[in-house]
Amino acid sequence: MTRKLASTNITSSPLRYKNLPLGTVEPPATNCFPSILRAKKEIMDSENAAIPSNRLASYKHGSKTNTELRQRRHEVTVELRKNKKEDQLFKRRNITAAEEPTVTSPLQESNAQSPVALKFEEILAFINSGNPQKEFSAVQAARKMLSREKNPPIDKMIGLGLVPICVKFLEKFDRVDLQFEAAWALTNIASGTSEQTKAVIDAGAVPKFINLLSSPSGNVAEQAVWALGNIAGDGSKARDIVLEYNSVESIIYLVQNADTQLSFLRNIVWLMSNLCRNKNPPPPFSRVEPMIPILSQLLDHEDAQVLADACWALSYVTDDDAVKIESVVASGAVPRLVRLLSCDNPAIITPALRSVGNIVTGNDTQTDAVIAAGSLPALGKLLRNSKNSIVKEAAWTISNITAGNQQQIGQVFESGILHVLVEVLIKGDFKSQKEAAWAITNTTTGGSTEQIIHLVEKYPVMKPYCDLLDAKDSRTVRVVLSGIANIFQIAEKIGGAENLCTLFEEIGALDKLEALQNHENEEVYKKAFQLIETYFTDAEDVNPECAPKEVNGALEFNPSAAQQQSGEKFSF
């Protein structure tokens, strides 16, 4: 049931438990089965010595291989992706107020230039006049119309035949003012719909904009970057057209140029992020790979917008296979991304967290790099962030770490992060609870016997975990049922199943299992039925002392369950 794409071999490793700060009170062992660890350690020692890659197949839920258990990454992370597009603008118009002769940002129009008010017919006549001054006035007037905040007449300008004429003007290197106005007008046309952007591409604008990246005029070069950003942001096909003309080399030069101003750099990094964005298909990796070391270096920049777009770019690159993830790890980006998790700007935290979360979907070595950079304490803090979307992605990231090997699961225990994860299960919003449930289920799937017992004994996890059996989302219910099955299999193996059954009755989980036998989802009711049939219906195996008794018309469970609720432990 785990969600990592890459298959890793689960090997035995030294058990690591959390180190609580001095003065921290250990939580009571509520919602757990008895202290099996103390009485059954000799069984676990013999088991842990022989837990190679066949461990899951031998006694986990069914006979699924690691690869099968880790194949869910893309299907379960779509939701994390699709609701985030508002966090980054993929197209931008260069807008000026209709009554003002100057532009707000980032490019400034000279105050000496007076606004020219022309009608559509006059624009068409002027632009085809062959008179340089009239050509400039017509393009400037068109640009001003296209820069209106509301209802710019993009289709009207395309219909007038303005696009190919402006593209031709991009070659007028002896008339920089005309180049600039033409580039600006085309930028705003490309900020529209895909059909409108296609009109700019089809007119041959892309190679001419790329040539303008080396323009001696900073304003012209910056406007060309802006236009290319809008084109690349339109989708995979348009993005690849920009990449095919070897734009990356010129882009890298601009980033490394000491004379590049901050406003210009912001647009360049935004363009880089759009060149890395979009899947189905992803960009040709050979084209974007040279940008990765540059993006990694930009993570040390002080500007928030540069940082955010650099993080977004890396999040797009890492949302793929282990080879592409490795290029980001090798660039030295991981410690920088982890450091940004502790900043106080959600616009930076969100893409940095996305990047880190993507990296831990890679192989064990890549996940180790994220852990070694100190990510677990930072993730623990993000689980208490005021933004639910950040809490959700932090829990998702942790769930992919717990989908790793037993040493990585041990480091999660050591970090103390599970205390906060239980808080999310108890009082987080549902989307965050769902990811926290994945983290628990992945722990029960890939953890050692001792780790799973430690999870259930030392953390008050079972009640909030089982409460999700009431969720309306059938996938979440299936995830929790799989984790419950894993825990029961461990409990049965070491002789603790009866006590776990008692706990389930005590916390109301048995009632939830029984209700799920009427669930509309076939897999849900089959899983629930199998659990009840296996662990709750064989009267001959039930210890009479563990069965509930009727006292004064009410059911009373055995005193040992009450002892557990008060924090005392059983012994066998």
Solvent accessible surface area in square Angstrom, and as a share of the most:
residue,aa,sasa,rsa
1,M,20,0.09
2,T,3,0.02
3,R,0,0.00
4,K,0,0.00
5,L,73,0.36
6,A,26,0.20
7,S,63,0.41
8,T,14,0.08
9,N,104,0.53
10,I,1,0.01
11,T,75,0.44
12,S,56,0.36
13,S,19,0.12
14,P,100,0.63
15,L,51,0.25
16,R,71,0.26
17,Y,65,0.25
18,K,20,0.09
19,N,119,0.61
20,L,49,0.25
21,P,97,0.61
22,L,186,0.92
23,G,80,0.77
24,T,64,0.37
25,V,128,0.74
26,E,75,0.34
27,P,27,0.17
28,P,80,0.51
29,A,7,0.05
30,T,23,0.13
31,N,17,0.09
32,C,3,0.02
33,F,1,0.00
34,P,4,0.02
35,S,9,0.06
36,I,0,0.00
37,L,37,0.19
38,R,153,0.56
39,A,36,0.28
40,K,48,0.20
41,K,99,0.42
42,E,114,0.51
43,I,57,0.29
44,M,1,0.00
45,D,72,0.37
46,S,77,0.50
47,E,31,0.14
48,N,19,0.10
49,A,89,0.69
50,A,73,0.56
51,I,8,0.04
52,P,65,0.41
53,S,59,0.38
54,N,88,0.45
55,R,4,0.01
56,L,6,0.03
57,A,49,0.38
58,S,78,0.50
59,Y,36,0.14
60,K,10,0.04
61,H,46,0.20
62,G,53,0.51
63,S,87,0.56
64,K,81,0.34
65,T,75,0.44
66,N,15,0.08
67,T,74,0.43
68,E,81,0.36
69,L,12,0.06
70,R,4,0.01
71,Q,107,0.48
72,R,35,0.13
73,R,1,0.00
74,H,74,0.33
75,E,84,0.38
76,V,12,0.07
77,T,5,0.03
78,V,81,0.46
79,E,47,0.21
80,L,2,0.01
81,R,47,0.17
82,K,123,0.52
83,N,69,0.35
84,K,14,0.06
85,K,129,0.55
86,E,127,0.57
87,D,59,0.31
88,Q,10,0.05
89,L,115,0.57
90,F,37,0.15
91,K,44,0.19
92,R,45,0.16
93,R,50,0.18
94,N,0,0.00
95,I,53,0.27
96,T,6,0.04
97,A,38,0.29
98,A,79,0.61
99,E,160,0.72
100,E,84,0.38
101,P,49,0.31
102,T,36,0.21
103,V,3,0.02
104,T,91,0.53
105,S,71,0.46
106,P,32,0.20
107,L,1,0.01
108,Q,100,0.45
109,E,9,0.04
110,S,59,0.38
111,N,122,0.62
112,A,96,0.75
113,Q,53,0.23
114,S,77,0.50
115,P,85,0.53
116,V,44,0.25
117,A,103,0.80
118,L,22,0.11
119,K,144,0.61
120,F,57,0.24
121,E,124,0.56
122,E,73,0.33
123,I,1,0.01
124,L,68,0.34
125,A,63,0.49
126,F,54,0.23
127,I,7,0.03
128,N,97,0.50
129,S,53,0.34
130,G,57,0.54
131,N,64,0.33
132,P,80,0.51
133,Q,119,0.53
134,K,84,0.35
135,E,19,0.08
136,F,25,0.10
137,S,12,0.08
138,A,0,0.00
139,V,0,0.00
140,Q,2,0.01
141,A,2,0.02
142,A,0,0.00
143,R,0,0.00
144,K,32,0.14
145,M,35,0.16
146,L,0,0.00
147,S,0,0.00
148,R,88,0.32
149,E,119,0.54
150,K,164,0.70
151,N,130,0.66
152,P,31,0.20
153,P,20,0.13
154,I,13,0.07
155,D,97,0.50
156,K,96,0.41
157,M,0,0.00
158,I,49,0.25
159,G,68,0.66
160,L,36,0.18
161,G,26,0.25
162,L,4,0.02
163,V,3,0.02
164,P,77,0.48
165,I,29,0.15
166,C,0,0.00
167,V,6,0.03
168,K,108,0.46
169,F,3,0.01
170,L,2,0.01
171,E,93,0.42
172,K,69,0.29
173,F,110,0.46
174,D,123,0.64
175,R,53,0.19
176,V,61,0.35
177,D,74,0.39
178,L,0,0.00
179,Q,1,0.01
180,F,21,0.09
181,E,1,0.00
182,A,0,0.00
183,A,0,0.00
184,W,0,0.00
185,A,0,0.00
186,L,0,0.00
187,T,0,0.00
188,N,0,0.00
189,I,0,0.00
190,A,0,0.00
191,S,19,0.12
192,G,21,0.20
193,T,82,0.48
194,S,67,0.43
195,E,130,0.58
196,Q,20,0.09
197,T,0,0.00
198,K,98,0.42
199,A,27,0.21
200,V,0,0.00
201,I,29,0.14
202,D,96,0.50
203,A,32,0.25
204,G,27,0.26
205,A,0,0.00
206,V,2,0.01
207,P,41,0.26
208,K,49,0.21
209,F,0,0.00
210,I,17,0.09
211,N,91,0.47
212,L,1,0.00
213,L,3,0.02
214,S,89,0.58
215,S,16,0.10
216,P,134,0.84
217,S,24,0.16
218,G,45,0.44
219,N,67,0.34
220,V,0,0.00
221,A,3,0.02
222,E,9,0.04
223,Q,0,0.00
224,A,0,0.00
225,V,0,0.00
226,W,11,0.04
227,A,0,0.00
228,L,0,0.00
229,G,0,0.00
230,N,0,0.00
231,I,0,0.00
232,A,0,0.00
233,G,6,0.06
234,D,39,0.20
235,G,18,0.18
236,S,20,0.13
237,K,164,0.69
238,A,6,0.05
239,R,0,0.00
240,D,26,0.14
241,I,39,0.20
242,V,0,0.00
243,L,1,0.01
244,E,103,0.46
245,Y,101,0.38
246,N,96,0.49
247,S,0,0.00
248,V,13,0.07
249,E,136,0.61
250,S,33,0.21
251,I,0,0.00
252,I,29,0.15
253,Y,141,0.54
254,L,12,0.06
255,V,24,0.14
256,Q,118,0.53
257,N,47,0.24
258,A,104,0.81
259,D,112,0.58
260,T,27,0.16
261,Q,127,0.57
262,L,75,0.37
263,S,35,0.23
264,F,16,0.06
265,L,18,0.09
266,R,74,0.27
267,N,8,0.04
268,I,0,0.00
269,V,0,0.00
270,W,0,0.00
271,L,0,0.00
272,M,0,0.00
273,S,0,0.00
274,N,0,0.00
275,L,0,0.00
276,C,3,0.02
277,R,21,0.08
278,N,37,0.19
279,K,81,0.34
280,N,145,0.74
281,P,78,0.49
282,P,51,0.32
283,P,14,0.09
284,P,59,0.37
285,F,40,0.17
286,S,90,0.58
287,R,81,0.30
288,V,3,0.02
289,E,76,0.34
290,P,65,0.41
291,M,0,0.00
292,I,2,0.01
293,P,63,0.40
294,I,11,0.06
295,L,0,0.00
296,S,1,0.00
297,Q,106,0.47
298,L,15,0.07
299,L,1,0.00
300,D,74,0.39
301,H,62,0.28
302,E,169,0.76
303,D,18,0.10
304,A,44,0.34
305,Q,68,0.30
306,V,0,0.00
307,L,14,0.07
308,A,13,0.10
309,D,5,0.03
310,A,0,0.00
311,C,0,0.00
312,W,10,0.03
313,A,0,0.00
314,L,0,0.00
315,S,2,0.01
316,Y,42,0.16
317,V,8,0.05
318,T,0,0.00
319,D,17,0.09
320,D,27,0.14
321,D,56,0.29
322,A,32,0.25
323,V,108,0.62
324,K,29,0.12
325,I,1,0.01
326,E,73,0.33
327,S,21,0.13
328,V,0,0.00
329,V,30,0.17
330,A,82,0.63
331,S,29,0.19
332,G,32,0.31
333,A,0,0.00
334,V,4,0.02
335,P,79,0.50
336,R,58,0.21
337,L,0,0.00
338,V,8,0.04
339,R,122,0.45
340,L,13,0.06
341,L,2,0.01
342,S,83,0.54
343,C,39,0.23
344,D,138,0.72
345,N,46,0.23
346,P,53,0.34
347,A,60,0.47
348,I,9,0.05
349,I,5,0.03
350,T,6,0.03
351,P,0,0.00
352,A,0,0.00
353,L,2,0.01
354,R,10,0.04
355,S,0,0.00
356,V,0,0.00
357,G,0,0.00
358,N,0,0.00
359,I,0,0.00
360,V,0,0.00
361,T,2,0.01
362,G,2,0.02
363,N,49,0.25
364,D,25,0.13
365,T,98,0.57
366,Q,1,0.01
367,T,0,0.00
368,D,62,0.32
369,A,29,0.23
370,V,0,0.00
371,I,17,0.09
372,A,91,0.71
373,A,33,0.26
374,G,35,0.34
375,S,0,0.00
376,L,9,0.05
377,P,86,0.54
378,A,9,0.07
379,L,0,0.00
380,G,11,0.10
381,K,151,0.64
382,L,8,0.04
383,L,7,0.03
384,R,153,0.56
385,N,41,0.21
386,S,113,0.73
387,K,82,0.35
388,N,87,0.44
389,S,32,0.21
390,I,2,0.01
391,V,11,0.07
392,K,13,0.05
393,E,2,0.01
394,A,0,0.00
395,A,0,0.00
396,W,0,0.00
397,T,0,0.00
398,I,0,0.00
399,S,0,0.00
400,N,0,0.00
401,I,0,0.00
402,T,0,0.00
403,A,1,0.00
404,G,0,0.00
405,N,22,0.11
406,Q,3,0.01
407,Q,72,0.32
408,Q,1,0.00
409,I,1,0.00
410,G,0,0.00
411,Q,40,0.18
412,V,1,0.01
413,F,0,0.00
414,E,52,0.23
415,S,46,0.30
416,G,14,0.13
417,I,4,0.02
418,L,1,0.01
419,H,47,0.21
420,V,13,0.08
421,L,0,0.00
422,V,6,0.04
423,E,51,0.23
424,V,7,0.04
425,L,3,0.02
426,I,103,0.52
427,K,156,0.66
428,G,24,0.23
429,D,49,0.25
430,F,75,0.31
431,K,81,0.34
432,S,0,0.00
433,Q,28,0.13
434,K,26,0.11
435,E,7,0.03
436,A,0,0.00
437,A,0,0.00
438,W,3,0.01
439,A,0,0.00
440,I,0,0.00
441,T,0,0.00
442,N,0,0.00
443,T,1,0.01
444,T,0,0.00
445,T,4,0.03
446,G,2,0.02
447,G,0,0.00
448,S,1,0.01
449,T,0,0.00
450,E,20,0.09
451,Q,1,0.00
452,I,0,0.00
453,I,0,0.00
454,H,11,0.05
455,L,1,0.00
456,V,0,0.00
457,E,4,0.02
458,K,42,0.18
459,Y,0,0.00
460,P,37,0.23
461,V,0,0.00
462,M,0,0.00
463,K,88,0.37
464,P,13,0.08
465,Y,0,0.00
466,C,1,0.01
467,D,50,0.26
468,L,11,0.06
469,L,3,0.01
470,D,92,0.48
471,A,17,0.13
472,K,206,0.87
473,D,48,0.25
474,S,30,0.19
475,R,79,0.29
476,T,1,0.01
477,V,0,0.00
478,R,36,0.13
479,V,1,0.00
480,V,0,0.00
481,L,1,0.00
482,S,4,0.03
483,G,0,0.00
484,I,0,0.00
485,A,8,0.06
486,N,4,0.02
487,I,1,0.01
488,F,0,0.00
489,Q,44,0.19
490,I,0,0.00
491,A,0,0.00
492,E,98,0.44
493,K,92,0.39
494,I,2,0.01
495,G,46,0.44
496,G,0,0.00
497,A,19,0.15
498,E,67,0.30
499,N,23,0.12
500,L,0,0.00
501,C,17,0.10
502,T,9,0.05
503,L,2,0.01
504,F,1,0.00
505,E,43,0.19
506,E,63,0.28
507,I,16,0.08
508,G,23,0.22
509,A,0,0.00
510,L,27,0.13
511,D,96,0.50
512,K,37,0.16
513,L,0,0.00
514,E,78,0.35
515,A,65,0.50
516,L,11,0.06
517,Q,62,0.27
518,N,134,0.69
519,H,38,0.17
520,E,168,0.75
521,N,40,0.20
522,E,92,0.41
523,E,79,0.35
524,V,0,0.00
525,Y,81,0.31
526,K,110,0.47
527,K,19,0.08
528,A,0,0.00
529,F,103,0.43
530,Q,102,0.46
531,L,8,0.04
532,I,15,0.08
533,E,96,0.43
534,T,67,0.39
535,Y,31,0.12
536,F,37,0.16
537,T,83,0.48
538,D,65,0.34
539,A,84,0.65
540,E,164,0.74
541,D,94,0.49
542,V,64,0.37
543,N,58,0.30
544,P,100,0.63
545,E,114,0.51
546,C,18,0.11
547,A,33,0.25
548,P,43,0.27
549,K,99,0.42
550,E,131,0.59
551,V,65,0.38
552,N,153,0.79
553,G,64,0.62
554,A,60,0.47
555,L,121,0.60
556,E,97,0.44
557,F,47,0.20
558,N,12,0.06
559,P,101,0.63
560,S,25,0.16
561,A,3,0.03
562,A,63,0.49
563,Q,80,0.35
564,Q,10,0.04
565,Q,73,0.32
566,S,80,0.52
567,G,26,0.25
568,E,98,0.44
569,K,87,0.37
570,F,29,0.12
571,S,82,0.53
572,F,117,0.49
